[in-house]
Every structure is written in structure tokens, then in C-alpha cells.
Amino acid sequence: MADEIRVGPASSLPPRTVTGSGGYAVGNIGGDLFALSRRCRHLGADLAGGSIDREGCLVCPWHGARYDVKTGHMVRGPQGTFARIPGLGTLNMLFTRVLPLRRGEVVERDGTIYVR
């Protein structure tokens, strides 16, 4: 379909992995697939290079901000030096309440994953 982005074979996205396709970070949490817009709201890191934590959140590879993959909301702000700046984490989390990461619909057809 014209409005779909091909991610790749389902076998290339095992559980607890994330990959990039178009403007999306696409991941697999125990067989549940998700797609979120690819750029962290903090400093624009590529979330396709991120990881999935034990709680099933997408974690930014640069500063450790965590995103709820079902809503696109930031559930923990940037870590490291940025965590020491009073209010920064809260400000980033509030920002994603108003403007969450875009979510795509993930479909698997004939062993291939697509985002629309």
C-alpha cells in the first residue's frame, strides 16, 4: 500500500529489539510490535538506536529518557548531567503530554512488517 513503510522481515525484529524505518523507531516487546516517531523530544537523538527496558519502555540512546510505547509520552526525563538540572525532566515530560511522540500502526503481512 502507498501509505505503508516496509520495515523488513518479522524475523529481523526479535523481542526486545528496536530498528529504524522511515521516520519511525519500530520495536518488539514480547511479540507486541510498536512504532513511535524516531526523534527524542529532548535533543533529537535517533530512538531507533535505543533499547527497551524491563518495564517495556523505549529508552533514548543518548540521555536515557524513557517513553511509553503505547502513548508516546515521556515517563522519565533525560538522565546523567541533564537529570541534575532542576525541572528539566518534568518540563520534558509535560511537553510530551501535550505533544507525544507520533505513533504508527504496525502490521505484519506474509512475514513482513509494515508501519502505516
C-alpha positions as MATLAB code, in Angstrom:
seq = 'MADEIRVGPASSLPPRTVTGSGGYAVGNIGGDLFALSRRCRHLGADLAGGSIDREGCLVCPWHGARYDVKTGHMVRGPQGTFARIPGLGTLNMLFTRVLPLRRGEVVERDGTIYVR';
ca = [
       0.000    0.000    0.000;
       1.169    3.523   -0.769;
       0.875    4.795    2.826;
       2.884    1.944    4.323;
       6.583    1.860    5.108;
       8.270   -1.520    4.821;
      10.275   -2.352    7.941;
      11.545   -5.797    6.925;
      11.074   -9.463    7.701;
       9.446  -10.235   11.039;
      12.407  -12.484   11.827;
      14.707   -9.434   11.770;
      12.902   -7.891   14.769;
      13.147  -10.372   17.667;
      11.798   -9.448   21.124;
      13.484   -6.519   22.940;
      14.935   -5.020   19.758;
      14.414   -1.681   18.016;
      15.126   -0.704   14.420;
      14.523    2.318   12.252;
      12.290    2.581    9.214;
      11.427    5.893    7.626;
      10.513    8.321   10.381;
       9.776    5.568   12.901;
      11.558    3.621   15.609;
       9.945    0.182   15.386;
      10.292   -2.323   18.204;
       9.188   -5.637   19.587;
       8.202   -6.109   23.214;
       7.496   -9.790   23.763;
       5.791  -10.123   20.398;
       3.879   -6.833   20.650;
       5.153   -4.522   17.907;
       5.172   -0.732   18.195;
       6.195    2.271   16.112;
       6.988    5.720   17.506;
       8.403    8.762   15.782;
      12.119    8.390   15.601;
      13.442   11.536   17.330;
      13.714   12.052   21.069;
      11.950   15.198   22.267;
      14.973   16.163   24.356;
      17.793   16.733   21.830;
      16.627   14.812   18.763;
      18.521   11.541   19.297;
      17.623    8.704   16.934;
      15.392    6.437   19.021;
      15.951    3.615   16.514;
      19.309    3.233   18.267;
      17.598    2.967   21.634;
      16.700   -0.011   23.757;
      13.703   -1.492   25.536;
      13.880   -1.616   29.326;
      12.361   -4.160   31.725;
       9.160   -2.130   32.003;
       8.680   -2.152   28.228;
       9.614    1.489   27.647;
      11.699    2.771   24.748;
      14.918    4.278   26.140;
      16.770    7.087   24.366;
      20.350    6.068   23.485;
      21.813    9.485   24.302;
      20.488   10.536   27.708;
      18.229    7.724   28.903;
      14.824    9.401   28.637;
      12.099    6.719   28.680;
       8.959    6.669   26.526;
       5.711    4.744   26.973;
       5.363    2.916   23.638;
       1.549    2.855   23.892;
       1.073    6.604   24.329;
       4.301    8.250   23.129;
       4.592   10.126   26.442;
       7.948   10.543   28.144;
       7.755    8.763   31.501;
      11.257    9.678   32.705;
      13.240   12.686   31.612;
      16.871   12.809   30.468;
      19.412   11.274   32.838;
      23.097   11.925   33.568;
      24.078   15.583   33.757;
      20.646   16.599   32.475;
      18.942   14.932   35.467;
      20.730   17.403   37.744;
      19.092   20.432   36.114;
      16.083   21.259   38.330;
      12.783   20.881   36.489;
      14.241   19.763   33.143;
      12.867   16.229   33.337;
       9.459   17.485   34.418;
       9.442   20.079   31.633;
      10.281   17.443   29.005;
       7.618   15.073   30.346;
       4.983   17.824   30.321;
       5.945   18.676   26.745;
       5.208   15.101   25.638;
       1.842   15.193   27.423;
       0.883   17.961   25.013;
       2.855   16.691   22.030;
       3.618   12.953   22.436;
       5.753   11.033   20.001;
       3.746   10.121   16.907;
       2.542    6.516   16.906;
       2.293    4.384   13.819;
       0.194    1.304   13.275;
       2.350   -1.785   12.828;
       1.062   -4.638   10.693;
       2.623   -7.945    9.743;
       1.694   -9.437    6.403;
       3.215  -12.541    4.834;
       6.134  -12.460    7.289;
       6.940   -8.793    6.591;
       6.441   -5.869    8.985;
       4.991   -2.557    7.787;
       4.164    0.736    9.507;
       1.266    2.949    8.482;
];
